[in-house]
Amino acid sequence: MVDTRFVDLLMSRLNETESILKDNLISGVIKDYTEYSLSRGKLEGIQLAKRDIEEIVNQVLIEN
């Protein structure tokens, strides 16, 4: 059984981090290309994690 509070908290934290990274990319506080690449990689990783979590939670909830 999945505790939906845990999933909600986890997704909230990922959404918050995603927003911060996007804001940093848009606002221009990135110093150089290396930092830009690192931020893009983090952003893509967070987006992938969110998709995977949502997919797994949906599978578990459907099974129950």
N, C-alpha and C positions, 0 to 999 in steps of 0.2 A: 504494500500500500504506500502511495506517495503522499507525504505531508504537503498539502498545497501551500501552507504558510512558508515552508522552506523554499519551494519553487518560486513563490511570489517574491520573497526576499532576495533570492539569487538573481532572478530576472531584473528586479529593481536595481540591484547593484550593477549588473552588466549594462543596463540602460543608462545609468548615471555615468559610468565610465565611458561608454560610447559617446554620450553627449559632450563630455569634457574633451575627448579626443577630437571630435568633429569641430567643436568651437575653437580649439587650438589651431587646427588646420585652416579654418576659415579666417580667423582673426589675424593670421600672419605672424604669430609669435614663434613659429618654427625658425630656427637659426640657419640651418643648412640642409642640403639634400639628404645627408645621413640621418638627421633627426626626422626629416619628413618621411623617409623610407621606414624608419622604425615605427613612427606613429601610424603610418598606413598599415604596416604589418600587424600592429596591435589591434587596430580597428577591424581589420579583416578577421583576425582570430576571435575577437569578441562576437562579431556577427555570425561566424561559423558556430561558435559555442551556443549562442542563443538559438539558432536553428536546430542544432542537435538536441538541446535540452527540451525544446518544445516538441520535437518529434518523439523523443523517448517518453516524455510525460504523457503525450496523447496515446501512445501505444499502451502504456501501463494502465491508464485510466479506462481505455476501451476494454482491456482484458478483464478488469474488475467490474 
